[in-house]
Amino acid sequence: MPSSEISALYAQAHELRAELARPNLEQQQKLMAYLDTFYRGRDVPFDTRLIILASEGPGKIISQGAYSQQIRSPDTKQNKLAEYQREMKAFASFLKNGFLSGTLQQAK
């Protein structure tokens, strides 16, 4: 196959991948706006902050320090897990209360 055909196929595949990723990236943008609002004036340790772990799929929300759990002592791991869970619950409450009260608008 000539290199020009290979280049054309590669370009087409790249365009299709970008087209497929667009809806997920748009949702991640909305989520980033909510996280930005949530963290305004909120002082928590860096590893406790929630982040979007983006991938080719929809991504997921995790604590910044989630992967460090693998190397922590059992006691520290348990304490950090509780801390991370509290932060996730606080964000969930922020979203729930914000949407129910009307103070948080659907991001566009």
N, C-alpha and C positions, 0 to 999 in steps of 0.2 A: 504494500500500500504506500503510495507517495506521501511524503511528509506534509504536503499541503492538505491532503485529505485527513490525515491524523490531526493536524492543527485545527481544521474545521470541526471535526468531531469533538475534540477536546473543548473548543469554544462553545459548542452547542451543549455539551454536558455541563459545563460551568454555568451557562445561562439557566438551564433547567434546574440545577441544584439551587441556585439563587432564588429562582421562582418558588420552588418548594419550601425554602427556608423562610421566605417573607412573612407568612402568617405567624410563625413562631417568634420571629424577631419583633414583629409588631406587638405581640402580647408581652414579650420581655420588656419592651420600651415602656409599656403601660405600667408594668410591675415596678420598673425602676423609679418611675414617678411616685408611686405609692411608698416605696422604701425611702426615697428622698424626703418625703413629707414626714414619714414616721420617725426618721432619725434627726429631724431638725430639733435641736435643743435636748436631744436624748444622749446622755453620756454613759456608754457601756464599754467594757473592755473590747479591744479590737477583735479578739478571737470570737467574741459573742455576737458581733454584728452579723446580720443576715445578708447573704449575697445570693445572686442568681448564678447557678452553675449551668452555663449555657452549653448546649451541644447541638447536634444536628436535629434533635427532637425538640420537644417543648421546653426542656431545661427543668431545673428544680431549685427550690430555695433551701439553702443549708446555712449553718453557722460557719463563719470564716475559719474557725479552728476545728471543724469536724474531722478532717483527715488526720489531725495531730492526735486524735484519740488513740490511734494505733500504738503510739509509743509512750503513752502515759501510764503511770502506776494505777492500780485498780482504784485506790481511794480518789486520786485526782480525776480519773476517768469518770467516776460516779458523780463527783461534785460538778464537773464540767457538763456532763450530760444534763443534770438538773438545771444548771444555768442556761444551757442552750434551749432546753424545753420551755423554760420560763419566757425566754425571749421570743420564741416562736408563738407561744400562747399570747404574749403581749401584742405581737403583730396581728395575729388573728382577731383579737379583740378590737384593735385599732380599726381594722377593715370593717368588721361587723358593726361596731358602734358608729363609725363614720358613714357607712352606707345607710344604716337604719335611721340615723338622725338627719341625714341629708347634708352634713358638713363635708363629706367626702364625695366628690363627684366622680363618675366613671371617667377614667382617663381616655383621651382620644388619641 
